[in-house]
Amino acid sequence: MVIKEIQLGKNGIGDNFIKTLKDHFNKTRTVKIAVLNSARENKEDVKKYSAQILESLGEFYTAKVIGFKIVVKKWRKKREGL
């Protein structure tokens, strides 16, 4: 299983970042997003980014925050309550 890794920098989550993320999901099911120092002040910022990413991607995705990384996974069926 291939896991792609991308970085989230000071530009934050924009249309271009979401487009790049969706392009990665065409090739793999799991993407790790490293939140750089320029994009965050504390771990709460990382949780906010995680929520924004899930809102932009839709119901077929879940995210887990581990340290200053966000692991986003794509599922075949709708995921609720995770």
N, C-alpha and C positions, 0 to 999 in steps of 0.2 A: 504494500500500500504506500502510495506516494503522498507525502505531506508537504504542501507548499508553505513557505514562510514569506511574509511581507512586513513592511514597517509602516507605522502610523506616526507621522511627524507633526511639525508645527502647523501645517495647513489644515489638520484635522480631517473630519469625515466630510468629503464633498462628493459631488456627482462623479468625478473622475476616480476617486478612491473606490466607490461602490461599483463602478463599471469594471475596474481592474479586479476587484474581489469576485464579481460574478464570472469574469473570464477565467479565473483560476478554478472556479467550481465546475466549469465545463470539462476540466481535465482530472479533477480530484475531488474527494468527498470531504477532506479536512484541510483547513488553512489555519496556520498560526500567525497571529498578528502581534508583533512586538511594538509596544507603545513607547516611543522614545522619550527621553528626558524633556525635550523641547515641547512635547504635547501634553505633559502632565505635571501636576504638583504633588499628588498623593494617589493612593490606591482608589479612592472614591472617584477620581477622574476616569480611571480605567473602567470601573463599573458603569459609569455613564456612557462611555464610548461603546461598551458592550451592548447596552440597551439600545443605543441609536443604530448600531449595525443590525441588530435583530429586527428592529422596526423597519429598516430600509430593505432588508432581504426578504422577509415574509415568514410564513408559518412553517416552512419545511426546514428551518434551521434552528440549531441550538448553540448556545455559547457558554463557555466556562472560563472564568478568570483565574489564572494561576500566576501569582506574583504580578508582574507588569506585562504579562502576555495574555492574549485572548485567543482561545481555541474555538473556532467556529466549525460546526459539522453540518453537512447537508444530509437530509433523510429523504427516503422515497415517499413516505407518508407524512401527513401533518402531525406535528408534535405539540401536545398540549400539557401544561402543568409541569414542565421540566425546568 
